[in-house]
Amino acid sequence: MTGPYRSRMIHELRRYAMRPGRRDTLISLFEREFIEAQEATGMRVTGSFREVGEPDTFPWLRSFPDMGTRKAALESFYGGPVWQANRDAANATMLDSDDVLLLRPAGPEFPSRERPPVGAPIPSSLYVVTTYHVDGDDFAQLFHREAVPALADAGVVPVACLETEHAENTFPRLPVRAGVQVFVWFARFETPEEEREVDLTMLERRFTAPPERLRLRPTSRSTLR
């Protein structure tokens, strides 16, 4: 996408498949050990969530200034002492960690907020993340031209919009989903009761698969709250 929103930021939307009943074990470990250790390498842990109705998943986001920083930061973290000391405990909670989308900005980007401390209250908000599988790389223009006004009329403002980053995955130790063309947008509601869907049938002619919709509650230390 070209225009005022285009930046070089790289985002990973990660959704882990967990062993039954182990999600909160990983979240506790993640929030205690992995957030500051990752951010010390130059990445940002943007958000971490519990998925409504899916107790055996762990979705989270991290961001990098560019692909070069991503490679260096991942090498530093996964080769560093914090991951080495805790990887067995983390891996024991997971069945699969390969559901990862590599994305770039295609509209407004996530706000920067101060991170809460360990043990902070869990916020009441709900994030709805919608992923469209689309044809072509110009879907963002259609979304902003036709969908955003309809969303605004309904009082639903996209918090962030992302699209597939096609750059080579330079840290192949962690796979990302290949061969996809997606557009992802985030909506925030103060409470789950305020959630509402908006009819966006004007977009359907560009879909190559049914939309995917995640309903996410922020964890205690998520900066997306």
C-alpha atoms as an extended CHARMM CRD file, in Angstrom:
* protein
*
       225  EXT
         1         1  MET       CA              0.0000000000        0.0000000000        0.0000000000  PROA      1               0.0000000000
         2         2  THR       CA              1.1500000000        3.5230000000       -0.6930000000  PROA      2               0.0000000000
         3         3  GLY       CA              0.0000000000        6.6100000000        1.1390000000  PROA      3               0.0000000000
         4         4  PRO       CA              0.3040000000        8.2610000000        4.5560000000  PROA      4               0.0000000000
         5         5  TYR       CA              0.1630000000        5.0300000000        6.5430000000  PROA      5               0.0000000000
         6         6  ARG       CA              2.9480000000        3.1180000000        4.8120000000  PROA      6               0.0000000000
         7         7  SER       CA              5.9240000000        2.4100000000        7.0700000000  PROA      7               0.0000000000
         8         8  ARG       CA              8.5910000000       -0.2440000000        7.2920000000  PROA      8               0.0000000000
         9         9  MET       CA              7.2670000000       -1.8390000000       10.4810000000  PROA      9               0.0000000000
        10        10  ILE       CA              7.0030000000       -5.6190000000       10.4050000000  PROA      10              0.0000000000
        11        11  HSD       CA              4.4070000000       -7.4290000000       12.5100000000  PROA      11              0.0000000000
        12        12  GLU       CA              3.9680000000      -11.0780000000       13.4170000000  PROA      12              0.0000000000
        13        13  LEU       CA              0.4780000000      -12.2710000000       14.3290000000  PROA      13              0.0000000000
        14        14  ARG       CA              1.1210000000      -15.5360000000       16.1580000000  PROA      14              0.0000000000
        15        15  ARG       CA             -1.5260000000      -18.0380000000       17.2840000000  PROA      15              0.0000000000
        16        16  TYR       CA             -0.2440000000      -21.0250000000       19.2170000000  PROA      16              0.0000000000
        17        17  ALA       CA             -2.1340000000      -24.2910000000       19.5930000000  PROA      17              0.0000000000
        18        18  MET       CA             -1.8500000000      -25.2430000000       23.2630000000  PROA      18              0.0000000000
        19        19  ARG       CA             -1.9600000000      -28.5120000000       25.1140000000  PROA      19              0.0000000000
        20        20  PRO       CA             -5.3460000000      -28.7400000000       26.8440000000  PROA      20              0.0000000000
        21        21  GLY       CA             -5.4540000000      -26.6520000000       29.9930000000  PROA      21              0.0000000000
        22        22  ARG       CA             -1.9610000000      -25.1910000000       29.5720000000  PROA      22              0.0000000000
        23        23  ARG       CA             -2.7120000000      -21.7510000000       28.1260000000  PROA      23              0.0000000000
        24        24  ASP       CA             -2.5800000000      -19.8480000000       31.4010000000  PROA      24              0.0000000000
        25        25  THR       CA              0.6390000000      -21.6080000000       32.3580000000  PROA      25              0.0000000000
        26        26  LEU       CA              2.2790000000      -20.2020000000       29.2480000000  PROA      26              0.0000000000
        27        27  ILE       CA              0.7430000000      -16.7510000000       29.7100000000  PROA      27              0.0000000000
        28        28  SER       CA              2.1390000000      -16.5750000000       33.2470000000  PROA      28              0.0000000000
        29        29  LEU       CA              5.6000000000      -17.6070000000       32.0400000000  PROA      29              0.0000000000
        30        30  PHE       CA              5.3840000000      -15.2970000000       29.0280000000  PROA      30              0.0000000000
        31        31  GLU       CA              4.4480000000      -12.2380000000       31.0670000000  PROA      31              0.0000000000
        32        32  ARG       CA              7.0210000000      -12.9150000000       33.7590000000  PROA      32              0.0000000000
        33        33  GLU       CA             10.0290000000      -13.8980000000       31.6460000000  PROA      33              0.0000000000
        34        34  PHE       CA              9.6550000000      -13.1830000000       27.9340000000  PROA      34              0.0000000000
        35        35  ILE       CA              8.3300000000       -9.6540000000       27.4230000000  PROA      35              0.0000000000
        36        36  GLU       CA             11.2550000000       -7.5440000000       28.6200000000  PROA      36              0.0000000000
        37        37  ALA       CA             13.7690000000      -10.0820000000       27.3170000000  PROA      37              0.0000000000
        38        38  GLN       CA             12.3330000000       -9.8140000000       23.8050000000  PROA      38              0.0000000000
        39        39  GLU       CA             12.0330000000       -6.0390000000       23.8760000000  PROA      39              0.0000000000
        40        40  ALA       CA             15.6620000000       -5.7090000000       24.9940000000  PROA      40              0.0000000000
        41        41  THR       CA             16.6780000000       -7.0580000000       21.5750000000  PROA      41              0.0000000000
        42        42  GLY       CA             14.8690000000       -4.3350000000       19.5950000000  PROA      42              0.0000000000
        43        43  MET       CA             11.4290000000       -5.8420000000       19.0100000000  PROA      43              0.0000000000
        44        44  ARG       CA              8.1420000000       -4.8260000000       20.6470000000  PROA      44              0.0000000000
        45        45  VAL       CA              5.6430000000       -7.2430000000       22.1790000000  PROA      45              0.0000000000
        46        46  THR       CA              2.5490000000       -5.4300000000       20.9500000000  PROA      46              0.0000000000
        47        47  GLY       CA             -0.2520000000       -7.4960000000       22.4340000000  PROA      47              0.0000000000
        48        48  SER       CA             -1.0800000000      -10.8060000000       24.1070000000  PROA      48              0.0000000000
        49        49  PHE       CA             -4.5350000000      -12.3060000000       24.4230000000  PROA      49              0.0000000000
        50        50  ARG       CA             -6.9080000000      -15.0290000000       25.5050000000  PROA      50              0.0000000000
        51        51  GLU       CA             -9.1520000000      -16.0810000000       22.6270000000  PROA      51              0.0000000000
        52        52  VAL       CA            -12.8490000000      -16.1270000000       23.5280000000  PROA      52              0.0000000000
        53        53  GLY       CA            -14.3180000000      -19.6010000000       23.1220000000  PROA      53              0.0000000000
        54        54  GLU       CA            -10.9370000000      -21.1630000000       22.2890000000  PROA      54              0.0000000000
        55        55  PRO       CA             -9.2340000000      -22.0050000000       25.5900000000  PROA      55              0.0000000000
        56        56  ASP       CA             -6.4230000000      -23.9510000000       23.9420000000  PROA      56              0.0000000000
        57        57  THR       CA             -4.9400000000      -21.1460000000       21.8490000000  PROA      57              0.0000000000
        58        58  PHE       CA             -2.6040000000      -18.2600000000       22.6530000000  PROA      58              0.0000000000
        59        59  PRO       CA             -2.6420000000      -15.3900000000       20.1310000000  PROA      59              0.0000000000
        60        60  TRP       CA             -0.0930000000      -12.6010000000       20.4150000000  PROA      60              0.0000000000
        61        61  LEU       CA              1.6390000000       -9.9160000000       18.3770000000  PROA      61              0.0000000000
        62        62  ARG       CA              5.1710000000       -8.6630000000       18.1240000000  PROA      62              0.0000000000
        63        63  SER       CA              6.6210000000       -5.9300000000       15.9350000000  PROA      63              0.0000000000
        64        64  PHE       CA              9.9650000000       -4.9260000000       14.4590000000  PROA      64              0.0000000000
        65        65  PRO       CA             11.2140000000       -1.7030000000       12.8450000000  PROA      65              0.0000000000
        66        66  ASP       CA             12.2510000000       -3.6180000000        9.7030000000  PROA      66              0.0000000000
        67        67  MET       CA             13.2420000000       -7.0700000000        8.4570000000  PROA      67              0.0000000000
        68        68  GLY       CA             16.9130000000       -6.5710000000        9.3110000000  PROA      68              0.0000000000
        69        69  THR       CA             16.0780000000       -5.7830000000       12.9100000000  PROA      69              0.0000000000
        70        70  ARG       CA             13.7300000000       -8.7600000000       13.0100000000  PROA      70              0.0000000000
        71        71  LYS       CA             16.4910000000      -11.1820000000       12.0380000000  PROA      71              0.0000000000
        72        72  ALA       CA             18.9660000000       -9.7610000000       14.5440000000  PROA      72              0.0000000000
        73        73  ALA       CA             16.4110000000       -9.5400000000       17.3550000000  PROA      73              0.0000000000
        74        74  LEU       CA             15.1660000000      -13.1030000000       16.9150000000  PROA      74              0.0000000000
        75        75  GLU       CA             18.7070000000      -14.4540000000       16.7590000000  PROA      75              0.0000000000
        76        76  SER       CA             19.5460000000      -12.5720000000       19.9530000000  PROA      76              0.0000000000
        77        77  PHE       CA             16.4680000000      -13.6440000000       21.9000000000  PROA      77              0.0000000000
        78        78  TYR       CA             16.3340000000      -17.3100000000       20.8880000000  PROA      78              0.0000000000
        79        79  GLY       CA             20.0830000000      -17.6450000000       21.3320000000  PROA      79              0.0000000000
        80        80  GLY       CA             20.0360000000      -15.7860000000       24.6300000000  PROA      80              0.0000000000
        81        81  PRO       CA             19.9360000000      -16.8950000000       28.2570000000  PROA      81              0.0000000000
        82        82  VAL       CA             16.2720000000      -16.1800000000       29.0330000000  PROA      82              0.0000000000
        83        83  TRP       CA             14.8980000000      -18.3810000000       26.2560000000  PROA      83              0.0000000000
        84        84  GLN       CA             17.5000000000      -21.0590000000       26.8670000000  PROA      84              0.0000000000
        85        85  ALA       CA             16.5360000000      -21.2120000000       30.5460000000  PROA      85              0.0000000000
        86        86  ASN       CA             12.7800000000      -21.3160000000       29.9240000000  PROA      86              0.0000000000
        87        87  ARG       CA             12.2710000000      -22.9210000000       26.5180000000  PROA      87              0.0000000000
        88        88  ASP       CA             11.5580000000      -26.4190000000       27.8130000000  PROA      88              0.0000000000
        89        89  ALA       CA              8.8490000000      -25.1060000000       30.1290000000  PROA      89              0.0000000000
        90        90  ALA       CA              7.3360000000      -23.0220000000       27.3160000000  PROA      90              0.0000000000
        91        91  ASN       CA              7.4760000000      -25.7740000000       24.7070000000  PROA      91              0.0000000000
        92        92  ALA       CA              5.8630000000      -28.2310000000       27.1220000000  PROA      92              0.0000000000
        93        93  THR       CA              2.6600000000      -26.1540000000       27.0190000000  PROA      93              0.0000000000
        94        94  MET       CA              2.3440000000      -26.0660000000       23.2200000000  PROA      94              0.0000000000
        95        95  LEU       CA              1.2500000000      -28.4440000000       20.4840000000  PROA      95              0.0000000000
        96        96  ASP       CA              2.1200000000      -26.1640000000       17.5600000000  PROA      96              0.0000000000
        97        97  SER       CA              3.5640000000      -22.6740000000       17.1070000000  PROA      97              0.0000000000
        98        98  ASP       CA              3.6380000000      -22.4040000000       13.2990000000  PROA      98              0.0000000000
        99        99  ASP       CA              0.3890000000      -20.4430000000       12.7280000000  PROA      99              0.0000000000
       100       100  VAL       CA              2.1300000000      -17.1380000000       12.0640000000  PROA      100             0.0000000000
       101       101  LEU       CA              1.3260000000      -14.3170000000        9.6440000000  PROA      101             0.0000000000
       102       102  LEU       CA              4.1370000000      -11.9670000000        8.6180000000  PROA      102             0.0000000000
       103       103  LEU       CA              2.5190000000       -8.5850000000        8.0400000000  PROA      103             0.0000000000
       104       104  ARG       CA              3.2050000000       -4.9260000000        7.2330000000  PROA      104             0.0000000000
       105       105  PRO       CA              1.1260000000       -1.7730000000        7.7750000000  PROA      105             0.0000000000
       106       106  ALA       CA             -1.7990000000       -1.1140000000        5.4350000000  PROA      106             0.0000000000
       107       107  GLY       CA             -3.5530000000        1.6000000000        7.4270000000  PROA      107             0.0000000000
       108       108  PRO       CA             -3.4630000000        2.9520000000       10.9780000000  PROA      108             0.0000000000
       109       109  GLU       CA             -0.9100000000        1.2830000000       13.2470000000  PROA      109             0.0000000000
       110       110  PHE       CA             -1.0980000000        0.1430000000       16.8410000000  PROA      110             0.0000000000
       111       111  PRO       CA             -0.9070000000        2.9000000000       19.4560000000  PROA      111             0.0000000000
       112       112  SER       CA              2.1240000000        2.9580000000       21.7280000000  PROA      112             0.0000000000
       113       113  ARG       CA              1.2440000000        2.6590000000       25.4100000000  PROA      113             0.0000000000
       114       114  GLU       CA              3.1340000000        2.0790000000       28.6320000000  PROA      114             0.0000000000
       115       115  ARG       CA              3.2400000000       -1.5730000000       29.6380000000  PROA      115             0.0000000000
       116       116  PRO       CA              1.4880000000       -2.5830000000       32.8790000000  PROA      116             0.0000000000
       117       117  PRO       CA              3.5160000000       -4.4210000000       35.5240000000  PROA      117             0.0000000000
       118       118  VAL       CA              3.2580000000       -8.0970000000       36.3760000000  PROA      118             0.0000000000
       119       119  GLY       CA             -0.0180000000       -8.6970000000       38.1870000000  PROA      119             0.0000000000
       120       120  ALA       CA             -1.8700000000       -5.7270000000       36.6880000000  PROA      120             0.0000000000
       121       121  PRO       CA             -5.6660000000       -6.0530000000       36.3860000000  PROA      121             0.0000000000
       122       122  ILE       CA             -6.9820000000       -7.7580000000       33.2630000000  PROA      122             0.0000000000
       123       123  PRO       CA             -8.7540000000       -5.1380000000       31.1250000000  PROA      123             0.0000000000
       124       124  SER       CA            -12.4230000000       -5.4640000000       30.2240000000  PROA      124             0.0000000000
       125       125  SER       CA            -11.9010000000       -4.6860000000       26.5270000000  PROA      125             0.0000000000
       126       126  LEU       CA            -12.3720000000       -6.9690000000       23.5290000000  PROA      126             0.0000000000
       127       127  TYR       CA            -10.3820000000       -6.9200000000       20.2920000000  PROA      127             0.0000000000
       128       128  VAL       CA            -11.8860000000       -8.4410000000       17.1700000000  PROA      128             0.0000000000
       129       129  VAL       CA             -9.3020000000       -9.4030000000       14.5600000000  PROA      129             0.0000000000
       130       130  THR       CA            -10.6590000000      -10.0540000000       11.0720000000  PROA      130             0.0000000000
       131       131  THR       CA             -8.4840000000      -11.6970000000        8.4230000000  PROA      131             0.0000000000
       132       132  TYR       CA             -9.5020000000      -11.5700000000        4.7660000000  PROA      132             0.0000000000
       133       133  HSD       CA             -7.8430000000      -13.8370000000        2.2060000000  PROA      133             0.0000000000
       134       134  VAL       CA             -7.8590000000      -11.6760000000       -0.9220000000  PROA      134             0.0000000000
       135       135  ASP       CA             -6.7940000000      -11.5730000000       -4.5550000000  PROA      135             0.0000000000
       136       136  GLY       CA             -4.1310000000       -9.0370000000       -5.4880000000  PROA      136             0.0000000000
       137       137  ASP       CA             -2.1190000000       -6.6280000000       -3.3950000000  PROA      137             0.0000000000
       138       138  ASP       CA             -4.3950000000       -3.5860000000       -3.7500000000  PROA      138             0.0000000000
       139       139  PHE       CA             -7.1900000000       -4.7180000000       -1.4160000000  PROA      139             0.0000000000
       140       140  ALA       CA             -6.2460000000       -2.0890000000        1.1780000000  PROA      140             0.0000000000
       141       141  GLN       CA             -7.3810000000        0.7040000000       -1.1270000000  PROA      141             0.0000000000
       142       142  LEU       CA            -10.8010000000       -0.9460000000       -1.5030000000  PROA      142             0.0000000000
       143       143  PHE       CA            -11.1030000000       -1.4140000000        2.2520000000  PROA      143             0.0000000000
       144       144  HSD       CA            -10.2940000000        2.2170000000        3.0430000000  PROA      144             0.0000000000
       145       145  ARG       CA            -12.4660000000        3.5690000000        0.2480000000  PROA      145             0.0000000000
       146       146  GLU       CA            -15.5960000000        1.4650000000        0.7860000000  PROA      146             0.0000000000
       147       147  ALA       CA            -15.4790000000       -0.2960000000        4.1540000000  PROA      147             0.0000000000
       148       148  VAL       CA            -14.0610000000        2.3860000000        6.4410000000  PROA      148             0.0000000000
       149       149  PRO       CA            -16.9810000000        4.8230000000        5.8640000000  PROA      149             0.0000000000
       150       150  ALA       CA            -19.4890000000        2.0560000000        6.6520000000  PROA      150             0.0000000000
       151       151  LEU       CA            -17.5550000000        1.1530000000        9.7850000000  PROA      151             0.0000000000
       152       152  ALA       CA            -17.4240000000        4.7990000000       10.8560000000  PROA      152             0.0000000000
       153       153  ASP       CA            -21.1910000000        5.0910000000       10.4670000000  PROA      153             0.0000000000
       154       154  ALA       CA            -21.5280000000        2.1430000000       12.8600000000  PROA      154             0.0000000000
       155       155  GLY       CA            -19.0390000000        3.5900000000       15.3320000000  PROA      155             0.0000000000
       156       156  VAL       CA            -16.4070000000        0.9350000000       14.6420000000  PROA      156             0.0000000000
       157       157  VAL       CA            -13.0000000000        2.4520000000       13.9360000000  PROA      157             0.0000000000
       158       158  PRO       CA            -10.1430000000        0.1510000000       12.8370000000  PROA      158             0.0000000000
       159       159  VAL       CA             -7.3550000000        0.2800000000       15.4090000000  PROA      159             0.0000000000
       160       160  ALA       CA             -4.8490000000       -1.1030000000       12.9160000000  PROA      160             0.0000000000
       161       161  CYS       CA             -4.7870000000       -2.5330000000        9.3850000000  PROA      161             0.0000000000
       162       162  LEU       CA             -2.1090000000       -4.9140000000        8.1260000000  PROA      162             0.0000000000
       163       163  GLU       CA             -1.3940000000       -6.9070000000        4.9760000000  PROA      163             0.0000000000
       164       164  THR       CA              0.9430000000       -9.7080000000        3.9420000000  PROA      164             0.0000000000
       165       165  GLU       CA              4.6540000000       -8.9440000000        3.9830000000  PROA      165             0.0000000000
       166       166  HSD       CA              6.1860000000      -10.9550000000        1.1470000000  PROA      166             0.0000000000
       167       167  ALA       CA              9.8220000000      -10.5610000000        2.1720000000  PROA      167             0.0000000000
       168       168  GLU       CA             11.8040000000      -13.7410000000        2.7060000000  PROA      168             0.0000000000
       169       169  ASN       CA             11.6000000000      -15.1480000000        6.2110000000  PROA      169             0.0000000000
       170       170  THR       CA             15.2060000000      -14.6100000000        7.2470000000  PROA      170             0.0000000000
       171       171  PHE       CA             14.7430000000      -16.5610000000       10.5050000000  PROA      171             0.0000000000
       172       172  PRO       CA             13.5430000000      -19.9090000000        9.0930000000  PROA      172             0.0000000000
       173       173  ARG       CA             13.8510000000      -21.5870000000       12.4800000000  PROA      173             0.0000000000
       174       174  LEU       CA             10.4290000000      -19.9860000000       13.1060000000  PROA      174             0.0000000000
       175       175  PRO       CA              8.1680000000      -20.6790000000       10.0910000000  PROA      175             0.0000000000
       176       176  VAL       CA              5.5280000000      -18.2530000000        8.8370000000  PROA      176             0.0000000000
       177       177  ARG       CA              2.5290000000      -19.0370000000        6.6440000000  PROA      177             0.0000000000
       178       178  ALA       CA              3.6820000000      -18.9950000000        3.0240000000  PROA      178             0.0000000000
       179       179  GLY       CA              1.6420000000      -18.5570000000       -0.1360000000  PROA      179             0.0000000000
       180       180  VAL       CA             -1.0450000000      -16.3790000000        1.4420000000  PROA      180             0.0000000000
       181       181  GLN       CA             -2.3160000000      -12.9030000000        0.5830000000  PROA      181             0.0000000000
       182       182  VAL       CA             -4.2260000000      -11.4760000000        3.5320000000  PROA      182             0.0000000000
       183       183  PHE       CA             -5.5770000000       -8.2200000000        4.8830000000  PROA      183             0.0000000000
       184       184  VAL       CA             -6.0310000000       -8.0520000000        8.6590000000  PROA      184             0.0000000000
       185       185  TRP       CA             -7.8440000000       -5.3840000000       10.6370000000  PROA      185             0.0000000000
       186       186  PHE       CA             -8.3710000000       -4.8760000000       14.3500000000  PROA      186             0.0000000000
       187       187  ALA       CA            -11.4010000000       -3.3800000000       16.1010000000  PROA      187             0.0000000000
       188       188  ARG       CA            -11.6110000000       -2.5600000000       19.8030000000  PROA      188             0.0000000000
       189       189  PHE       CA            -14.6790000000       -2.5620000000       22.0340000000  PROA      189             0.0000000000
       190       190  GLU       CA            -14.7470000000       -1.3740000000       25.6560000000  PROA      190             0.0000000000
       191       191  THR       CA            -16.5220000000       -4.5760000000       26.7170000000  PROA      191             0.0000000000
       192       192  PRO       CA            -17.6420000000       -7.7520000000       24.9370000000  PROA      192             0.0000000000
       193       193  GLU       CA            -21.2370000000       -6.5710000000       25.2870000000  PROA      193             0.0000000000
       194       194  GLU       CA            -20.4600000000       -3.6060000000       23.0140000000  PROA      194             0.0000000000
       195       195  GLU       CA            -19.2050000000       -5.8040000000       20.1720000000  PROA      195             0.0000000000
       196       196  ARG       CA            -21.0510000000       -5.4080000000       16.8920000000  PROA      196             0.0000000000
       197       197  GLU       CA            -20.5780000000       -6.6570000000       13.3640000000  PROA      197             0.0000000000
       198       198  VAL       CA            -20.9420000000       -4.4140000000       10.3380000000  PROA      198             0.0000000000
       199       199  ASP       CA            -22.2180000000       -5.5520000000        6.9450000000  PROA      199             0.0000000000
       200       200  LEU       CA            -19.2390000000       -5.2560000000        4.5860000000  PROA      200             0.0000000000
       201       201  THR       CA            -20.5730000000       -7.2580000000        1.6550000000  PROA      201             0.0000000000
       202       202  MET       CA            -18.9910000000       -4.7470000000       -0.7310000000  PROA      202             0.0000000000
       203       203  LEU       CA            -15.6680000000       -6.4880000000       -0.0540000000  PROA      203             0.0000000000
       204       204  GLU       CA            -16.7420000000      -10.0580000000       -0.7680000000  PROA      204             0.0000000000
       205       205  ARG       CA            -15.9760000000       -9.9990000000       -4.4790000000  PROA      205             0.0000000000
       206       206  ARG       CA            -12.2760000000       -9.9250000000       -3.5990000000  PROA      206             0.0000000000
       207       207  PHE       CA            -12.2720000000      -12.8040000000       -1.1010000000  PROA      207             0.0000000000
       208       208  THR       CA            -10.5430000000      -16.0690000000       -1.9980000000  PROA      208             0.0000000000
       209       209  ALA       CA            -11.6110000000      -17.8580000000        1.2150000000  PROA      209             0.0000000000
       210       210  PRO       CA            -14.0720000000      -17.2290000000        4.0410000000  PROA      210             0.0000000000
       211       211  PRO       CA            -12.9890000000      -14.4920000000        6.4890000000  PROA      211             0.0000000000
       212       212  GLU       CA            -11.4050000000      -15.5380000000        9.7690000000  PROA      212             0.0000000000
       213       213  ARG       CA            -12.5080000000      -13.7520000000       12.9290000000  PROA      213             0.0000000000
       214       214  LEU       CA            -10.7580000000      -13.9030000000       16.3130000000  PROA      214             0.0000000000
       215       215  ARG       CA            -12.3470000000      -12.4630000000       19.4610000000  PROA      215             0.0000000000
       216       216  LEU       CA             -9.5150000000      -11.6100000000       21.8460000000  PROA      216             0.0000000000
       217       217  ARG       CA             -9.3680000000      -10.4820000000       25.4770000000  PROA      217             0.0000000000
       218       218  PRO       CA             -6.1020000000       -8.7430000000       26.4320000000  PROA      218             0.0000000000
       219       219  THR       CA             -3.9480000000      -10.3660000000       29.0930000000  PROA      219             0.0000000000
       220       220  SER       CA             -2.7530000000       -8.5110000000       32.1680000000  PROA      220             0.0000000000
       221       221  ARG       CA              0.3950000000       -7.0030000000       30.6090000000  PROA      221             0.0000000000
       222       222  SER       CA             -0.7720000000       -6.4450000000       27.0390000000  PROA      222             0.0000000000
       223       223  THR       CA             -0.1700000000       -2.9030000000       25.8020000000  PROA      223             0.0000000000
       224       224  LEU       CA             -3.2080000000       -3.3330000000       23.5620000000  PROA      224             0.0000000000
       225       225  ARG       CA             -5.8780000000       -2.9170000000       26.2480000000  PROA      225             0.0000000000
